[in-house]
Amino acid sequence: MSAEKFPMTVEGKRMLDEELKRLMTVERPAVVKAIEVARGHGDLSENADYSAAKERQGFIEGRIQDINGKLARAQVIDSALIVSDKIVFGATCILEDTDSGNRVTYKIVGVDEANVKAGKVGITSPIARALIGKTEGDEVVVNAPKGQISYEVIKISYD
């Protein structure tokens, strides 16, 4: 049984690599030092500094394991190498709301990279699922929390 692969952009992998490096070289040593200092304060059962440092250590170790797992299962996709006239993972899409005429730009990225304010939508989001396979000029209906939104695909690019 093979582990499921998760799509991730090159930028998304870089961000996880940087976070992992920071956790292992900065955060982990700092929390170990904080635990040592707190131990020096005596009775551990009533030592809030010790409890807080141990809790932080648990969080850091959990996050390191989480990132290592994600990196192990990552299928890194360089969107600059994609040549397609259809929308696939890594596409940057300019859409026009057919009601308001407003234009929005979204890039389809891995789930952990999603940040709607930055125009990045996760591959499993309703908008990304509606866009996959579409081409320029297609109309897309998205079932959003506030109701159905209809867009026309204006431009598709891979950068």
N, CA, C and O of each residue as an XYZ file, in Angstrom:
636
protein
N       0.850     -1.184      0.000
C       0.000      0.000      0.000
C       0.896      1.247      0.000
O       1.648      1.475      0.947
N       0.811      2.037     -1.050
C       1.650      3.230     -1.129
C       0.918      4.431     -0.560
O      -0.305      4.535     -0.657
N       1.675      5.324      0.029
C       1.083      6.539      0.603
C       0.615      7.441     -0.527
O       1.261      7.530     -1.571
N      -0.497      8.098     -0.317
C      -1.032      9.005     -1.316
C      -0.100     10.203     -1.482
O       0.402     10.762     -0.507
N       0.116     10.581     -2.737
C       0.951     11.748     -3.026
C       0.085     12.999     -2.998
O      -1.079     12.959     -3.398
N       0.644     14.105     -2.529
C      -0.068     15.361     -2.469
C       0.629     16.375     -3.360
O       1.834     16.591     -3.226
N      -0.127     17.013     -4.286
C       0.507     18.008     -5.147
C       0.924     19.235     -4.344
O       0.239     19.656     -3.412
N       2.062     19.793     -4.730
C       2.614     20.960     -4.044
C       3.432     21.737     -5.069
O       4.122     21.145     -5.900
N       3.353     23.054     -5.007
C       4.168     23.858     -5.921
C       5.607     23.899     -5.412
O       5.881     23.555     -4.262
N       6.515     24.321     -6.279
C       7.921     24.485     -5.893
C       8.010     25.483     -4.733
O       8.767     25.275     -3.784
N       7.230     26.566     -4.817
C       7.227     27.577     -3.748
C       6.714     26.986     -2.432
O       7.257     27.274     -1.365
N       5.672     26.163     -2.513
C       5.129     25.531     -1.312
C       6.138     24.629     -0.632
O       6.232     24.609      0.595
N       6.906     23.870     -1.435
C       7.948     23.003     -0.875
C       9.034     23.840     -0.218
O       9.517     23.506      0.864
N       9.417     24.937     -0.883
C      10.455     25.817     -0.328
C      10.016     26.374      1.029
O      10.813     26.449      1.964
N       8.744     26.762      1.126
C       8.237     27.317      2.387
C       8.264     26.263      3.499
O       8.619     26.577      4.636
N       7.894     25.016      3.184
C       7.945     23.949      4.190
C       9.390     23.651      4.581
O       9.687     23.453      5.759
N      10.289     23.618      3.595
C      11.716     23.382      3.892
C      12.258     24.454      4.843
O      12.986     24.148      5.788
N      11.891     25.718      4.581
C      12.363     26.820      5.430
C      11.790     26.714      6.841
O      12.502     26.944      7.819
N      10.500     26.365      6.950
C       9.902     26.228      8.274
C      10.563     25.086      9.039
O      10.847     25.219     10.229
N      10.808     23.966      8.363
C      11.450     22.817      9.004
C      12.845     23.187      9.503
O      13.221     22.837     10.622
N      13.607     23.892      8.675
C      14.958     24.306      9.065
C      14.903     25.211     10.299
O      15.691     25.046     11.230
N      13.959     26.178     10.300
C      13.820     27.101     11.434
C      13.437     26.337     12.705
O      13.985     26.595     13.777
N      12.499     25.403     12.582
C      12.083     24.628     13.758
C      13.244     23.823     14.330
O      13.413     23.748     15.547
N      14.042     23.222     13.453
C      15.117     22.342     13.921
C      16.356     23.096     14.396
O      17.062     22.618     15.284
N      16.634     24.272     13.817
C      17.871     24.976     14.167
C      17.665     26.132     15.144
O      18.612     26.563     15.802
N      16.427     26.639     15.244
C      16.168     27.782     16.116
C      15.191     27.413     17.239
O      15.512     27.527     18.422
N      14.001     26.971     16.846
C      12.944     26.714     17.829
C      13.272     25.558     18.780
O      13.140     25.691     19.996
N      13.702     24.416     18.211
C      13.981     23.241     19.041
C      15.083     23.533     20.068
O      14.881     23.260     21.251
N      16.243     24.079     19.665
C      17.282     24.380     20.662
C      16.816     25.404     21.706
O      17.189     25.308     22.875
N      16.002     26.385     21.285
C      15.519     27.406     22.231
C      14.614     26.787     23.281
O      14.698     27.151     24.454
N      13.753     25.864     22.889
C      12.830     25.263     23.856
C      13.578     24.306     24.795
O      13.225     24.192     25.968
N      14.598     23.626     24.289
C      15.416     22.760     25.154
C      16.101     23.610     26.221
O      16.157     23.217     27.387
N      16.625     24.776     25.826
C      17.267     25.688     26.775
C      16.249     26.200     27.796
O      16.557     26.287     28.985
N      15.044     26.538     27.343
C      13.994     27.033     28.247
C      13.617     25.969     29.272
O      13.355     26.286     30.433
N      13.588     24.711     28.847
C      13.275     23.608     29.771
C      14.388     23.475     30.811
O      14.114     23.295     31.997
N      15.637     23.565     30.367
C      16.768     23.480     31.302
C      16.702     24.597     32.342
O      16.896     24.354     33.533
N      16.426     25.828     31.888
C      16.342     26.974     32.797
C      15.205     26.770     33.791
O      15.367     27.008     34.988
N      14.042     26.325     33.282
C      12.869     26.122     34.149
C      13.125     25.014     35.171
O      12.656     25.098     36.306
N      13.868     23.973     34.774
C      14.200     22.883     35.710
C      15.013     23.420     36.883
O      14.885     22.950     38.014
N      15.839     24.401     36.596
C      16.683     24.997     37.628
C      15.885     25.786     38.657
O      16.420     26.153     39.703
N      14.604     26.052     38.372
C      13.761     26.813     39.304
C      13.105     25.941     40.365
O      12.307     26.428     41.166
N      13.437     24.662     40.374
C      12.946     23.812     41.460
C      11.745     22.971     41.093
O      11.659     22.435     39.988
N      10.802     22.856     42.044
C       9.645     21.967     41.969
C       8.928     22.071     40.614
O       8.335     23.100     40.289
N       8.996     20.979     39.828
C       8.421     20.984     38.477
C       6.901     20.924     38.495
O       6.267     21.363     37.535
N       6.290     20.393     39.563
C       4.834     20.252     39.602
C       4.119     21.603     39.667
O       2.963     21.708     39.256
N       4.788     22.627     40.174
C       4.162     23.951     40.275
C       4.929     24.995     39.460
O       4.871     26.191     39.746
N       5.637     24.525     38.451
C       6.497     25.402     37.663
C       5.828     25.700     36.310
O       5.877     24.882     35.392
N       5.212     26.868     36.204
C       4.484     27.245     34.984
C       5.429     27.379     33.792
O       5.060     27.020     32.674
N       6.639     27.889     34.013
C       7.602     28.033     32.918
C       7.951     26.670     32.324
O       8.049     26.509     31.108
N       8.138     25.691     33.218
C       8.478     24.336     32.774
C       7.313     23.743     31.974
O       7.523     23.170     30.905
N       6.108     23.878     32.481
C       4.929     23.341     31.791
C       4.763     23.977     30.414
O       4.492     23.286     29.432
N       4.926     25.288     30.350
C       4.775     25.994     29.077
C       5.853     25.560     28.086
O       5.569     25.367     26.904
N       7.087     25.407     28.563
C       8.187     25.000     27.685
C       7.978     23.571     27.177
O       8.247     23.281     26.011
N       7.502     22.682     28.046
C       7.238     21.297     27.637
C       6.107     21.249     26.614
O       6.161     20.470     25.662
N       5.087     22.079     26.808
C       3.971     22.137     25.866
C       4.471     22.645     24.507
O       4.105     22.102     23.464
N       5.294     23.672     24.525
C       5.861     24.231     23.297
C       6.731     23.184     22.597
O       6.709     23.064     21.372
N       7.493     22.432     23.388
C       8.333     21.385     22.818
C       7.474     20.338     22.109
O       7.823     19.880     21.021
N       6.366     19.965     22.716
C       5.455     18.997     22.098
C       4.911     19.516     20.778
O       4.815     18.772     19.801
N       4.553     20.807     20.752
C       4.045     21.418     19.523
C       5.119     21.405     18.434
O       4.846     21.032     17.293
N       6.340     21.813     18.789
C       7.441     21.874     17.818
C       7.734     20.489     17.245
O       7.861     20.327     16.031
N       7.842     19.490     18.127
C       8.140     18.131     17.658
C       7.013     17.600     16.768
O       7.268     16.914     15.779
N       5.771     17.918     17.126
C       4.632     17.502     16.308
C       4.663     18.146     14.938
O       4.397     17.490     13.930
N       4.988     19.436     14.897
C       5.038     20.160     13.624
C       6.187     19.629     12.759
O       6.033     19.505     11.544
N       7.328     19.316     13.366
C       8.455     18.744     12.612
C       8.025     17.421     11.968
O       8.312     17.178     10.796
N       7.342     16.573     12.730
C       6.866     15.295     12.182
C       5.862     15.534     11.056
O       5.904     14.859     10.028
N       4.960     16.496     11.253
C       3.944     16.831     10.259
C       4.602     17.270      8.953
O       4.240     16.788      7.880
N       5.563     18.181      9.044
C       6.248     18.689      7.846
C       7.026     17.572      7.156
O       6.983     17.452      5.931
N       7.738     16.751      7.934
C       8.490     15.640      7.342
C       7.555     14.699      6.588
O       7.895     14.218      5.507
N       6.377     14.437      7.155
C       5.394     13.575      6.501
C       4.886     14.185      5.208
O       4.746     13.498      4.196
N       4.612     15.482      5.250
C       4.120     16.165      4.045
C       5.184     16.173      2.952
O       4.879     15.942      1.782
N       6.421     16.437      3.330
C       7.504     16.456      2.346
C       7.731     15.066      1.755
O       8.045     14.937      0.572
N       7.572     14.029      2.575
C       7.762     12.663      2.095
C       6.690     12.282      1.075
O       6.953     11.508      0.154
N       5.485     12.824      1.239
C       4.375     12.489      0.343
C       4.157     13.539     -0.752
O       3.237     13.410     -1.560
N       4.990     14.566     -0.780
C       4.796     15.664     -1.733
C       5.111     15.233     -3.160
O       6.091     14.537     -3.424
N       4.258     15.666     -4.058
C       4.536     15.551     -5.487
C       4.739     16.992     -5.941
O       3.780     17.715     -6.210
N       6.010     17.396     -6.021
C       6.324     18.793     -6.330
C       6.153     19.024     -7.831
O       6.740     18.333     -8.663
N       5.331     20.018     -8.140
C       5.023     20.331     -9.536
C       5.492     21.749     -9.833
O       5.081     22.705     -9.176
N       6.354     21.868    -10.829
C       6.843     23.178    -11.253
C       5.900     23.680    -12.341
O       5.948     23.223    -13.483
N       5.037     24.633    -11.966
C       4.024     25.101    -12.909
C       4.625     25.779    -14.137
O       3.967     25.866    -15.173
N       5.858     26.258    -14.038
C       6.506     26.895    -15.189
C       6.780     25.883    -16.305
O       6.974     26.273    -17.457
N       6.797     24.595    -15.974
C       7.076     23.556    -16.973
C       5.798     23.016    -17.618
O       5.870     22.217    -18.551
N       4.637     23.442    -17.134
C       3.368     22.934    -17.652
C       3.001     23.659    -18.935
O       3.057     24.886    -19.009
N       2.625     22.880    -19.944
C       2.140     23.444    -21.195
C       0.755     22.837    -21.409
O       0.621     21.654    -21.720
N      -0.273     23.670    -21.235
C      -1.640     23.181    -21.380
C      -2.558     24.357    -21.658
O      -2.348     25.460    -21.155
N      -3.576     24.106    -22.463
C      -4.582     25.152    -22.666
C      -5.765     24.929    -21.725
O      -6.720     25.706    -21.709
N      -5.683     23.858    -20.946
C      -6.710     23.577    -19.942
C      -6.173     23.948    -18.559
O      -4.964     24.019    -18.342
N      -7.096     24.179    -17.640
C      -6.702     24.496    -16.269
C      -6.364     23.205    -15.537
O      -7.189     22.296    -15.446
N      -5.139     23.134    -15.015
C      -4.682     22.018    -14.189
C      -3.980     22.604    -12.957
O      -3.854     23.821    -12.823
N      -3.530     21.727    -12.069
C      -2.805     22.167    -10.876
C      -1.668     23.094    -11.289
O      -0.937     22.806    -12.237
N      -1.522     24.214    -10.570
C      -0.448     25.163    -10.850
C      -0.861     26.303    -11.766
O      -0.098     27.249    -11.963
N      -2.061     26.224    -12.326
C      -2.519     27.271    -13.247
C      -2.838     28.556    -12.500
O      -3.347     28.531    -11.380
N      -2.531     29.675    -13.135
C      -2.997     30.981    -12.676
C      -4.112     31.377    -13.630
O      -3.914     31.414    -14.844
N      -5.286     31.672    -13.081
C      -6.471     31.929    -13.892
C      -7.014     33.320    -13.602
O      -7.191     33.706    -12.447
N      -7.275     34.066    -14.673
C      -7.984     35.337    -14.532
C      -9.434     35.048    -14.892
O      -9.739     34.558    -15.979
N     -10.317     35.361    -13.954
C     -11.745     35.083    -14.119
C     -12.515     36.385    -14.055
O     -12.109     37.333    -13.382
N     -13.638     36.419    -14.765
C     -14.522     37.581    -14.695
C     -15.880     37.122    -14.206
O     -16.499     36.228    -14.783
N     -16.335     37.757    -13.119
C     -17.661     37.480    -12.571
C     -18.683     37.926    -13.609
O     -18.722     39.100    -13.976
N     -19.516     36.991    -14.089
C     -20.438     37.324    -15.181
C     -21.558     38.275    -14.734
O     -22.199     38.902    -15.577
N     -21.801     38.389    -13.420
C     -22.818     39.321    -12.920
C     -22.250     40.725    -12.728
O     -22.819     41.703    -13.212
N     -21.122     40.818    -12.018
C     -20.585     42.135    -11.644
C     -19.544     42.668    -12.623
O     -19.297     43.872    -12.674
N     -18.935     41.775    -13.400
C     -17.863     42.200    -14.289
C     -16.521     42.318    -13.587
O     -15.511     42.616    -14.225
N     -16.501     42.088    -12.277
C     -15.241     42.153    -11.522
C     -14.329     41.005    -11.932
O     -14.784     39.892    -12.193
N     -13.032     41.300    -11.982
C     -12.059     40.260    -12.322
C     -11.284     39.845    -11.077
O     -10.946     40.665    -10.223
N     -11.018     38.558    -11.006
C     -10.224     37.995     -9.916
C      -9.165     37.085    -10.523
O      -9.353     36.526    -11.604
N      -8.063     36.947     -9.822
C      -6.987     36.056    -10.261
C      -6.734     35.032     -9.171
O      -6.549     35.384     -8.007
N      -6.726     33.755     -9.556
C      -6.452     32.677     -8.611
C      -5.390     31.753     -9.183
O      -5.360     31.473    -10.381
N      -4.519     31.286     -8.294
C      -3.559     30.250     -8.658
C      -3.957     28.996     -7.895
O      -4.216     29.050     -6.693
N      -4.004     27.867     -8.594
C      -4.386     26.603     -7.963
C      -3.126     25.963     -7.388
O      -2.185     25.642     -8.114
N      -3.130     25.785     -6.055
C      -1.953     25.309     -5.325
C      -2.318     24.140     -4.419
O      -3.475     23.725     -4.362
N      -1.327     23.616     -3.715
C      -1.561     22.543     -2.758
C      -2.387     23.043     -1.577
O      -2.427     24.242     -1.302
N      -3.036     22.132     -0.893
C      -3.933     22.470      0.210
C      -3.228     23.306      1.279
O      -3.808     24.266      1.787
N      -1.987     22.956      1.627
C      -1.257     23.675      2.679
C      -0.798     25.060      2.249
O      -0.438     25.883      3.090
N      -0.808     25.323      0.953
C      -0.347     26.610      0.435
C      -1.474     27.609      0.267
O      -1.227     28.799      0.067
N      -2.717     27.134      0.347
C      -3.876     27.979      0.055
C      -3.894     29.234      0.928
O      -3.656     29.180      2.134
N      -4.183     30.361      0.284
C      -4.299     31.647      0.960
C      -5.135     32.533      0.036
O      -4.603     33.193     -0.857
N      -6.441     32.539      0.259
C      -7.353     33.232     -0.651
C      -7.003     34.706     -0.770
O      -7.094     35.275     -1.858
N      -6.601     35.337      0.335
C      -6.239     36.765      0.286
C      -5.075     37.013     -0.672
O      -4.973     38.084     -1.271
N      -4.198     36.014     -0.812
C      -3.055     36.132     -1.726
C      -3.393     35.567     -3.105
O      -2.522     35.476     -3.970
N      -4.657     35.189     -3.311
C      -5.078     34.673     -4.611
C      -4.676     33.231     -4.861
O      -4.601     32.800     -6.011
N      -4.414     32.474     -3.791
C      -4.018     31.076     -3.937
C      -5.129     30.188     -3.374
O      -5.461     30.269     -2.192
N      -5.700     29.337     -4.238
C      -6.776     28.446     -3.802
C      -6.285     27.004     -3.823
O      -5.607     26.578     -4.758
N      -6.637     26.263     -2.779
C      -6.239     24.865     -2.670
C      -6.935     24.008     -3.707
O      -8.075     24.273     -4.087
N      -6.239     22.981     -4.159
C      -6.730     22.088     -5.206
C      -8.069     21.445     -4.854
O      -8.828     21.078     -5.751
N      -8.372     21.304     -3.562
C      -9.633     20.665     -3.165
C     -10.760     21.666     -2.916
O     -11.873     21.262     -2.580
N     -10.492     22.971     -3.076
C     -11.515     23.991     -2.827
C     -12.587     23.946     -3.921
O     -12.319     23.486     -5.031
N     -13.799     24.421     -3.615
C     -14.868     24.416     -4.627
C     -14.478     25.152     -5.908
O     -14.803     24.698     -7.004
N     -13.784     26.285     -5.779
C     -13.409     27.051     -6.976
C     -12.410     26.277     -7.827
O     -12.543     26.234     -9.050
N     -11.412     25.666     -7.195
C     -10.409     24.904     -7.950
C     -11.055     23.703     -8.628
O     -10.774     23.423     -9.794
N     -11.922     22.987     -7.904
C     -12.588     21.820     -8.492
C     -13.439     22.219     -9.691
O     -13.519     21.477    -10.669
N     -14.079     23.392     -9.622
C     -14.906     23.867    -10.737
C     -14.041     24.268    -11.937
O     -14.469     24.128    -13.083
N     -12.830     24.764    -11.678
C     -11.966     25.268    -12.752
C     -11.197     24.166    -13.496
O     -10.932     24.300    -14.690
N     -10.842     23.095    -12.807
C     -10.013     22.046    -13.407
C     -10.637     21.545    -14.714
O     -11.812     21.181    -14.760
N      -9.823     21.538    -15.771
C     -10.256     21.031    -17.069
C     -10.863     22.076    -17.985
O     -11.095     21.804    -19.163
N     -11.124     23.264    -17.466
C     -11.738     24.319    -18.281
C     -10.676     25.012    -19.135
O      -9.479     24.921    -18.863
N     -11.149     25.716    -20.187
C     -10.250     26.455    -21.065
C     -10.712     27.908    -21.136
O     -11.789     28.256    -20.652
N      -9.872     28.754    -21.752
C     -10.227     30.168    -21.885
C     -11.540     30.299    -22.647
O     -11.751     29.631    -23.660
N     -12.429     31.178    -22.145
C     -13.738     31.386    -22.760
C     -14.842     30.545    -22.138
O     -16.024     30.818    -22.352
N     -14.465     29.511    -21.360
C     -15.473     28.673    -20.703
C     -16.159     29.434    -19.579
O     -15.584     30.334    -18.967
N     -17.412     29.046    -19.324
C     -18.116     29.587    -18.163
C     -18.029     28.548    -17.057
O     -18.171     27.350    -17.300
N     -17.795     29.019    -15.849
C     -17.623     28.154    -14.682
C     -18.607     28.602    -13.617
O     -18.688     29.787    -13.295
N     -19.358     27.648    -13.070
C     -20.265     27.964    -11.971
C     -19.674     27.361    -10.704
O     -19.426     26.158    -10.630
N     -19.451     28.222     -9.703
C     -18.839     27.793     -8.444
C     -19.899     27.819     -7.355
O     -20.583     28.824     -7.164
N     -20.029     26.710     -6.647
C     -20.933     26.660     -5.503
C     -20.183     27.166     -4.286
O     -19.530     26.401     -3.577
N     -20.288     28.466     -4.056
C     -19.588     29.121     -2.954
C     -20.504     29.180     -1.740
O     -21.715     28.999     -1.875
N     -19.943     29.433     -0.544
C     -20.767     29.537      0.662
C     -21.903     30.565      0.529
O     -22.977     30.383      1.103
N     -21.660     31.643     -0.229
C     -22.695     32.667     -0.361
C     -23.626     32.414     -1.558
O     -24.417     33.284     -1.922
N     -23.532     31.244     -2.156
C     -24.381     30.891     -3.289
C     -23.561     30.638     -4.539
O     -22.331     30.617     -4.498
N     -24.260     30.446     -5.655
C     -23.564     30.160     -6.907
C     -23.003     31.439     -7.525
O     -23.671     32.472     -7.587
N     -21.752     31.334     -7.979
C     -21.097     32.452     -8.654
C     -20.689     31.945    -10.032
O     -20.117     30.864    -10.166
N     -20.987     32.731    -11.039
C     -20.657     32.358    -12.401
C     -19.486     33.214    -12.893
O     -19.521     34.442    -12.806
N     -18.450     32.547    -13.409
C     -17.270     33.228    -13.923
C     -17.044     32.832    -15.382
O     -17.436     31.747    -15.812
N     -16.410     33.724    -16.129
C     -15.880     33.364    -17.435
C     -14.370     33.308    -17.289
O     -13.765     34.200    -16.694
N     -13.752     32.245    -17.838
C     -12.299     32.117    -17.799
C     -11.725     33.052    -18.863
O     -11.933     32.848    -20.058
N     -11.004     34.076    -18.418
C     -10.435     35.081    -19.324
C      -9.060     34.666    -19.815
O      -8.763     34.753    -21.006
N      -8.212     34.209    -18.878
C      -6.823     33.875    -19.244
C      -6.304     32.776    -18.330
O      -6.611     32.743    -17.138
N      -5.517     31.886    -18.903
C      -4.858     30.814    -18.151
C      -3.363     30.943    -18.404
O      -2.932     31.065    -19.550
N      -2.568     30.916    -17.330
C      -1.114     30.957    -17.513
C      -0.441     30.047    -16.506
O      -1.017     29.698    -15.475
N       0.770     29.674    -16.818
C       1.601     28.841    -15.941
C       2.924     29.565    -15.773
O       3.663     29.754    -16.739
N       3.228     29.977    -14.530
C       4.467     30.729    -14.310
C       5.273     30.149    -13.191
O       6.346     30.661    -12.873
